[in-house]
Amino acid sequence: MAGGAQAQVKAIPPKKVAPSFDCTRARPGTIDLVICQDRELSILDRNMGLDYERARMQTPPVEKGKLLREQREFIANRDLCMKRKADRQPCIAFAYESRIERLGEWIDRSAWMGE
């Protein structure tokens, strides 16, 4: 470059990603705080929340109870990951990935049923 000027490239910090819940209410030692402090988990939580809402809106009323039961089971199983110190993050991520996959089945089924 002319005059010895060198172009400086500044790293742009990644955009802050928020999970599907309010992180200001997350307490120390809770899974909510773990999720809030981890970008990947925040993204997974946000995506799962959007997929759950979509599935809930598309599911026929007679099936909504089953969808809600599955969601509660997911939360209970995800929360068990807090007991796993060494591999807590991968455990939580796997729980989210599995739930997102299952919600995709609900969404696909609802679309197939014409709901």
Secondary structure, DSSP 8 states (H G I E B T S, - for coil): -GGG---------------SS-GGG--TTSHHHHHHT-HHHHHHHHHHHHHHHHHHHHS-GGGHHHHHHHHHHHHHHHHHGGG-STTHHHHHHHHHHHHHHHHHHHHHHHHHTT-
